Every structure is written in C-alpha cells, then in structure tokens.
C-alpha cells in the first residue's frame, strides 16, 4: 500500500500558508548607529491553504503562452531573455532560471534552499526576496510558507509554484518596451504566426493580484493571539505617542493649541482635564486625527463631544474635511 506523499514528496503532514499585513502596527525601538530609533512593526496574519488547492492552483492557465517552436528554446524560452528581461530585470530572470532548475519533469513546484540560491547568485537573502516579489507580481512564481504538523508545526523551507511556460507580454507591457524592442517584438510575433496554427492576440493586461486574491479567499485566516504584560502595553503606548508626536508639524501644534484654548472657554476645568488633557492632533490630507491617552477617553469624546469638536475646529481651519479620534493605548 503506497503512502500519500506531500508536495515535497515526503510523508509528513505539511501546512501551507501565506502572510499578509493586518493593517495594525506595533511601536518598537531599534539601535541605529548606536542610537535608539522608534519605528512601527507591521502585524502579520497567516492564511493557511489545503494541499489540494495548491496542487490544483496553476499560473500557466493565465495569459497568452508562447507556443513551442524548435530553435526557440534553450533551458528557458529565448523570449524570456529577449523581452521579459527588460520588464523583470536580469536578476529576476536569473532567479527564475534557478527555480526552474528544480522543476524537473511535470512538476510546477519546488522547495529550494534560498540561502543556497543567494550564494549562487552572489546576493543577500533580502535581495533574493525582492526579486521573488517581482516574479510574483508578473505571475511567474507564487510562494507558500510551510510548517511541519508532525514536528509541532516547525517551519520548513517555503514551497514555490513556478510558471513553466513563458507567457507573451501583454499589450500594456509591450508598450513599456523601448522602441527598438517593440519593433523586434513585432517581428518576432509575425514570424511566429507563420509556424502557429492559431492567431496570437496579446491580452490588454493580466491582473495577477485578482488571481492571488481568489486563492486567498479559499484559505483559513489565523492570527497570533496577543498576550502583553501591563508593562509592555505601557511601553508600546509610550512608543506610539513618541512616534506620532515626532510626526507633528508646527502647524499641527499651533492649530491644536488654538482649539484647546477655545474648548477650555466652553467647558469646565475638571471636564477639560478629564477629556482633553494629554491629547494632540495631526492633520493629514484634510482629515484631523485626534490622539487620546486611553480608549475610555476616545469613546467619551466620540460619543459626547464630536459635534462640539467639529464646531470649534472648523473656524480655526476651514480646510479640515473630517475628524477622527484614535487611542494611543495599545489594545490587546
């Protein structure tokens, strides 16, 4: 009785996933030239996929593929070097060739060691990842991170689905070629028509983000549960305040001080101290965002003071189109 093999041709239960930003950012610090620097770290969520969905997922089904013609093929169709090279760049073409190196036979997936590839290409892992992004954008490669469920979900090397047939450039990409390559490309297509059994019409464009989005919808989203101590919450809240206060312009500070002075004339001092002390605001693209120290303050201002805030701020700055209120406190 033969055992079922995973996409890496082993017997372990593998979990396949993608990561994407959630839109939430966590304030952090790092040392730059011996000095602490505050920055935001993007929060990521994982989207897990069924192995069968990955097995069925194909990049070769989309876009107009270059027909096979004797003499036009080396390891990779010459079309890749002649025309895609300008769009992707030489480094991305070389990386694609390295991935194709592992997709022997009928396989359209591989799991090479990226560190080894980085040595072969004499570039850093981050640079390799940069060109993987370019290949993914144009529908040549799509990667999945992998966990081994039989080994306590330990991470393994990623799995890459690789397009094995070279697609014709879309009309949109053809228009980006230098004139000399556009002329050469037109000659190539005309010559190709003499050996093909059907007409070649260039697609106006291919939106691979939609293709990837359709696959993402089949996945199951899983986010890491946050468990921060009160100390960490206070630390991250303070970092968030520091980062945003550094973003404030002098105009932001003057505008908000004028607002606070007017608000103090209209409410009691205790109310002012409770709800407006330790607040500040930043204007971006016509929207004024007010930052408060605690969620309770944000909720109170949103429920009880938003109309009064708008009535006071508009005479101070008539270009403000809307007001938003956000909390500096990191919520877990």
C-alpha positions as a Python dict, from the first residue, in 0.01 Angstrom:
ca = {
    (1, 'X'): (0, 0, 0),
    (2, 'X'): (164, 324, -112),
    (3, 'X'): (157, 612, 130),
    (4, 'X'): (30, 953, 28),
    (5, 'X'): (309, 1200, -36),
    (6, 'X'): (302, 1573, 31),
    (7, 'X'): (404, 1831, -228),
    (8, 'X'): (763, 1794, -112),
    (9, 'X'): (740, 1422, -187),
    (10, 'X'): (761, 1326, 180),
    (11, 'X'): (513, 1163, 418),
    (12, 'X'): (490, 1437, 685),
    (13, 'X'): (173, 1643, 717),
    (14, 'X'): (271, 1987, 592),
    (15, 'X'): (82, 2311, 648),
    (16, 'X'): (97, 2570, 371),
    (17, 'X'): (34, 2936, 439),
    (18, 'X'): (83, 3296, 324),
    (19, 'X'): (142, 3601, 543),
    (20, 'X'): (-17, 3943, 488),
    (21, 'X'): (-28, 4269, 686),
    (22, 'X'): (-338, 4316, 905),
    (23, 'X'): (-313, 4696, 896),
    (24, 'X'): (-217, 4708, 1264),
    (25, 'X'): (127, 4839, 1361),
    (26, 'X'): (322, 4783, 1683),
    (27, 'X'): (567, 5053, 1802),
    (28, 'X'): (921, 4919, 1853),
    (29, 'X'): (1274, 5052, 1909),
    (30, 'X'): (1600, 4955, 1741),
    (31, 'X'): (1960, 5075, 1761),
    (32, 'X'): (2083, 5271, 1458),
    (33, 'X'): (2445, 5385, 1471),
    (34, 'X'): (2442, 5347, 1848),
    (35, 'X'): (2125, 5550, 1899),
    (36, 'X'): (1773, 5422, 1976),
    (37, 'X'): (1528, 5475, 1689),
    (38, 'X'): (1149, 5431, 1716),
    (39, 'X'): (959, 5262, 1434),
    (40, 'X'): (638, 5069, 1363),
    (41, 'X'): (640, 4693, 1301),
    (42, 'X'): (363, 4561, 1077),
    (43, 'X'): (139, 4293, 1231),
    (44, 'X'): (104, 3990, 1005),
    (45, 'X'): (-166, 3727, 985),
    (46, 'X'): (-130, 3379, 839),
    (47, 'X'): (-363, 3232, 575),
    (48, 'X'): (-350, 2853, 554),
    (49, 'X'): (-431, 2654, 241),
    (50, 'X'): (-536, 2299, 165),
    (51, 'X'): (-269, 2100, -12),
    (52, 'X'): (-518, 2008, -286),
    (53, 'X'): (-592, 2377, -355),
    (54, 'X'): (-218, 2439, -401),
    (55, 'X'): (-182, 2130, -618),
    (56, 'X'): (-464, 2250, -845),
    (57, 'X'): (-350, 2614, -845),
    (58, 'X'): (-174, 2687, -1174),
    (59, 'X'): (-9, 3001, -1306),
    (60, 'X'): (20, 2855, -1655),
    (61, 'X'): (-353, 2878, -1719),
    (62, 'X'): (-350, 3257, -1733),
    (63, 'X'): (-231, 3490, -2007),
    (64, 'X'): (-129, 3404, -2363),
    (65, 'X'): (150, 3145, -2358),
    (66, 'X'): (434, 3134, -2607),
    (67, 'X'): (384, 2832, -2840),
    (68, 'X'): (666, 2581, -2858),
    (69, 'X'): (881, 2624, -3168),
    (70, 'X'): (1200, 2432, -3247),
    (71, 'X'): (1506, 2652, -3219),
    (72, 'X'): (1341, 2899, -2983),
    (73, 'X'): (1414, 2705, -2665),
    (74, 'X'): (1729, 2675, -2459),
    (75, 'X'): (1677, 2594, -2091),
    (76, 'X'): (1417, 2871, -2092),
    (77, 'X'): (1244, 3008, -2398),
    (78, 'X'): (1455, 3281, -2558),
    (79, 'X'): (1151, 3509, -2535),
    (80, 'X'): (1223, 3532, -2163),
    (81, 'X'): (1566, 3682, -2223),
    (82, 'X'): (1475, 3890, -2528),
    (83, 'X'): (1164, 4070, -2398),
    (84, 'X'): (1079, 3979, -2038),
    (85, 'X'): (1433, 4075, -1944),
    (86, 'X'): (1350, 4444, -1985),
    (87, 'X'): (1036, 4414, -1769),
    (88, 'X'): (1173, 4190, -1493),
    (89, 'X'): (1543, 4276, -1495),
    (90, 'X'): (1838, 4041, -1533),
    (91, 'X'): (1845, 3942, -1164),
    (92, 'X'): (1481, 3830, -1164),
    (93, 'X'): (1538, 3633, -1486),
    (94, 'X'): (1836, 3458, -1326),
    (95, 'X'): (1634, 3377, -1014),
    (96, 'X'): (1353, 3234, -1229),
    (97, 'X'): (1610, 3011, -1401),
    (98, 'X'): (1733, 2888, -1062),
    (99, 'X'): (1377, 2796, -961),
    (100, 'X'): (1312, 2626, -1296),
    (101, 'X'): (1626, 2423, -1231),
    (102, 'X'): (1436, 2236, -958),
    (103, 'X'): (1107, 2193, -1151),
    (104, 'X'): (1204, 1884, -1345),
    (105, 'X'): (960, 1661, -1532),
    (106, 'X'): (596, 1765, -1496),
    (107, 'X'): (643, 1939, -1161),
    (108, 'X'): (547, 2307, -1139),
    (109, 'X'): (661, 2343, -777),
    (110, 'X'): (989, 2323, -587),
    (111, 'X'): (1135, 2398, -244),
    (112, 'X'): (1497, 2506, -295),
    (113, 'X'): (1718, 2643, -20),
    (114, 'X'): (1703, 3022, -59),
    (115, 'X'): (2029, 3065, 126),
    (116, 'X'): (2199, 2837, -125),
    (117, 'X'): (2043, 3030, -414),
    (118, 'X'): (2161, 3357, -259),
    (119, 'X'): (2517, 3220, -261),
    (120, 'X'): (2484, 3103, -622),
    (121, 'X'): (2356, 3446, -729),
    (122, 'X'): (2603, 3634, -505),
    (123, 'X'): (2331, 3842, -339),
    (124, 'X'): (2173, 3867, 6),
    (125, 'X'): (1861, 3673, 105),
    (126, 'X'): (1672, 4003, 126),
    (127, 'X'): (1773, 4082, -232),
    (128, 'X'): (1658, 3736, -343),
    (129, 'X'): (1323, 3802, -173),
    (130, 'X'): (1300, 4136, -355),
    (131, 'X'): (1326, 3964, -694),
    (132, 'X'): (1087, 3690, -583),
    (133, 'X'): (837, 3972, -530),
    (134, 'X'): (893, 4096, -886),
    (135, 'X'): (842, 3746, -1028),
    (136, 'X'): (528, 3705, -819),
    (137, 'X'): (389, 4038, -939),
    (138, 'X'): (415, 3922, -1302),
    (139, 'X'): (278, 3571, -1248),
    (140, 'X'): (597, 3364, -1273),
    (141, 'X'): (621, 3246, -912),
    (142, 'X'): (392, 3221, -610),
    (143, 'X'): (534, 3108, -276),
    (144, 'X'): (382, 2936, 25),
    (145, 'X'): (543, 2916, 368),
    (146, 'X'): (542, 2566, 515),
    (147, 'X'): (504, 2417, 863),
    (148, 'X'): (552, 2052, 958),
    (149, 'X'): (244, 1948, 1157),
    (150, 'X'): (415, 1624, 1264),
    (151, 'X'): (700, 1821, 1423),
    (152, 'X'): (500, 2064, 1636),
    (153, 'X'): (439, 2298, 1339),
    (154, 'X'): (807, 2378, 1296),
    (155, 'X'): (883, 2593, 992),
    (156, 'X'): (1039, 2438, 684),
    (157, 'X'): (1172, 2590, 364),
    (158, 'X'): (897, 2757, 155),
    (159, 'X'): (732, 2589, -142),
    (160, 'X'): (723, 2771, -477),
    (161, 'X'): (466, 2724, -752),
    (162, 'X'): (652, 2811, -1073),
    (163, 'X'): (514, 2900, -1414),
    (164, 'X'): (688, 2670, -1660),
    (165, 'X'): (551, 2811, -1985),
    (166, 'X'): (664, 3162, -2072),
    (167, 'X'): (370, 3399, -2133),
    (168, 'X'): (362, 3655, -2408),
    (169, 'X'): (390, 4011, -2288),
    (170, 'X'): (55, 4182, -2251),
    (171, 'X'): (-13, 4484, -2472),
    (172, 'X'): (37, 4705, -2168),
    (173, 'X'): (385, 4564, -2104),
    (174, 'X'): (475, 4578, -2476),
    (175, 'X'): (405, 4949, -2467),
    (176, 'X'): (667, 4984, -2192),
    (177, 'X'): (944, 4836, -2407),
    (178, 'X'): (1198, 5068, -2572),
    (179, 'X'): (1113, 5137, -2936),
    (180, 'X'): (1388, 4909, -3065),
    (181, 'X'): (1249, 4616, -2863),
    (182, 'X'): (891, 4696, -2966),
    (183, 'X'): (992, 4668, -3332),
    (184, 'X'): (1185, 4348, -3266),
    (185, 'X'): (890, 4204, -3071),
    (186, 'X'): (651, 4279, -3359),
    (187, 'X'): (886, 4099, -3599),
    (188, 'X'): (900, 3802, -3362),
    (189, 'X'): (521, 3775, -3345),
    (190, 'X'): (485, 3799, -3724),
    (191, 'X'): (742, 3524, -3769),
    (192, 'X'): (572, 3315, -3501),
    (193, 'X'): (241, 3341, -3687),
    (194, 'X'): (391, 3153, -3981),
    (195, 'X'): (453, 2847, -3759),
    (196, 'X'): (142, 2863, -3539),
    (197, 'X'): (-194, 2706, -3606),
    (198, 'X'): (-391, 2988, -3442),
    (199, 'X'): (-377, 3366, -3419),
    (200, 'X'): (-191, 3538, -3139),
    (201, 'X'): (-376, 3827, -2979),
    (202, 'X'): (-197, 3999, -2692),
    (203, 'X'): (-403, 4035, -2378),
    (204, 'X'): (-456, 4404, -2285),
    (205, 'X'): (-335, 4321, -1931),
    (206, 'X'): (-335, 4041, -1673),
    (207, 'X'): (-417, 4120, -1311),
    (208, 'X'): (-239, 3856, -1106),
    (209, 'X'): (-343, 4023, -781),
    (210, 'X'): (-702, 3916, -860),
    (211, 'X'): (-584, 3561, -930),
    (212, 'X'): (-397, 3551, -599),
    (213, 'X'): (-695, 3710, -424),
    (214, 'X'): (-922, 3430, -544),
    (215, 'X'): (-682, 3177, -395),
    (216, 'X'): (-654, 3373, -69),
    (217, 'X'): (-1032, 3352, -28),
    (218, 'X'): (-1001, 2973, -10),
    (219, 'X'): (-757, 2997, 280),
    (220, 'X'): (-829, 2998, 652),
    (221, 'X'): (-710, 3307, 839),
    (222, 'X'): (-527, 3256, 1167),
    (223, 'X'): (-386, 3539, 1376),
    (224, 'X'): (-145, 3508, 1663),
    (225, 'X'): (-308, 3581, 1997),
    (226, 'X'): (-155, 3881, 2170),
    (227, 'X'): (-57, 3844, 2534),
    (228, 'X'): (121, 4154, 2659),
    (229, 'X'): (202, 4243, 3015),
    (230, 'X'): (84, 4576, 3154),
    (231, 'X'): (447, 4690, 3138),
    (232, 'X'): (466, 4602, 2765),
    (233, 'X'): (134, 4775, 2699),
    (234, 'X'): (256, 5095, 2867),
    (235, 'X'): (590, 5071, 2686),
    (236, 'X'): (431, 5030, 2342),
    (237, 'X'): (178, 5306, 2411),
    (238, 'X'): (460, 5544, 2505),
    (239, 'X'): (650, 5450, 2188),
    (240, 'X'): (339, 5507, 1977),
    (241, 'X'): (296, 5854, 2129),
    (242, 'X'): (661, 5937, 2068),
    (243, 'X'): (648, 5832, 1702),
    (244, 'X'): (331, 6029, 1633),
    (245, 'X'): (446, 6339, 1822),
    (246, 'X'): (759, 6342, 1606),
    (247, 'X'): (530, 6345, 1302),
    (248, 'X'): (354, 6660, 1426),
    (249, 'X'): (435, 6979, 1240),
    (250, 'X'): (448, 7323, 1400),
    (251, 'X'): (123, 7398, 1220),
    (252, 'X'): (-34, 7091, 1386),
    (253, 'X'): (77, 7211, 1730),
    (254, 'X'): (-46, 7567, 1683),
    (255, 'X'): (-382, 7452, 1543),
    (256, 'X'): (-441, 7217, 1835),
    (257, 'X'): (-336, 7472, 2095),
    (258, 'X'): (-584, 7720, 1947),
    (259, 'X'): (-850, 7451, 1965),
    (260, 'X'): (-774, 7366, 2329),
    (261, 'X'): (-789, 7732, 2427),
    (262, 'X'): (-1136, 7764, 2271),
    (263, 'X'): (-1258, 7438, 2423),
    (264, 'X'): (-1150, 7549, 2771),
    (265, 'X'): (-1376, 7853, 2737),
    (266, 'X'): (-1679, 7630, 2672),
    (267, 'X'): (-1642, 7352, 2932),
    (268, 'X'): (-1544, 7330, 3299),
    (269, 'X'): (-1185, 7285, 3403),
    (270, 'X'): (-1247, 6935, 3550),
    (271, 'X'): (-1410, 6823, 3223),
    (272, 'X'): (-1122, 6969, 3025),
    (273, 'X'): (-864, 6790, 3244),
    (274, 'X'): (-1052, 6462, 3218),
    (275, 'X'): (-1112, 6453, 2843),
    (276, 'X'): (-871, 6690, 2663),
    (277, 'X'): (-553, 6693, 2870),
    (278, 'X'): (-271, 6489, 2711),
    (279, 'X'): (-436, 6492, 2368),
    (280, 'X'): (-280, 6611, 2044),
    (281, 'X'): (-380, 6609, 1678),
    (282, 'X'): (-228, 6566, 1332),
    (283, 'X'): (-383, 6677, 1003),
    (284, 'X'): (-331, 6450, 701),
    (285, 'X'): (-497, 6503, 362),
    (286, 'X'): (-775, 6716, 509),
    (287, 'X'): (-853, 6475, 795),
    (288, 'X'): (-774, 6581, 1152),
    (289, 'X'): (-687, 6282, 1371),
    (290, 'X'): (-709, 6341, 1745),
    (291, 'X'): (-499, 6110, 1964),
    (292, 'X'): (-609, 6032, 2320),
    (293, 'X'): (-421, 5852, 2601),
    (294, 'X'): (-692, 5591, 2676),
    (295, 'X'): (-974, 5411, 2496),
    (296, 'X'): (-1223, 5542, 2753),
    (297, 'X'): (-1130, 5899, 2652),
    (298, 'X'): (-1166, 5810, 2284),
    (299, 'X'): (-1511, 5661, 2340),
    (300, 'X'): (-1625, 5959, 2554),
    (301, 'X'): (-1509, 6218, 2301),
    (302, 'X'): (-1665, 6021, 2014),
    (303, 'X'): (-1999, 5986, 2192),
    (304, 'X'): (-2029, 6318, 2380),
    (305, 'X'): (-1801, 6578, 2221),
    (306, 'X'): (-1763, 6509, 1849),
    (307, 'X'): (-2017, 6774, 1744),
    (308, 'X'): (-1863, 7037, 1970),
    (309, 'X'): (-1514, 6947, 1848),
    (310, 'X'): (-1616, 6999, 1485),
    (311, 'X'): (-1793, 7327, 1568),
    (312, 'X'): (-1476, 7464, 1729),
    (313, 'X'): (-1213, 7330, 1488),
    (314, 'X'): (-1375, 7442, 1160),
    (315, 'X'): (-1346, 7818, 1227),
    (316, 'X'): (-980, 7759, 1320),
    (317, 'X'): (-907, 7563, 1000),
    (318, 'X'): (-1176, 7563, 731),
    (319, 'X'): (-982, 7314, 516),
    (320, 'X'): (-1047, 7029, 760),
    (321, 'X'): (-1286, 6786, 589),
    (322, 'X'): (-1332, 6537, 873),
    (323, 'X'): (-1234, 6450, 1229),
    (324, 'X'): (-1121, 6110, 1357),
    (325, 'X'): (-1033, 6008, 1712),
    (326, 'X'): (-778, 5735, 1788),
    (327, 'X'): (-634, 5584, 2104),
    (328, 'X'): (-263, 5583, 2184),
    (329, 'X'): (-311, 5297, 2429),
    (330, 'X'): (-215, 4964, 2272),
    (331, 'X'): (-520, 4737, 2290),
    (332, 'X'): (-463, 4360, 2313),
}
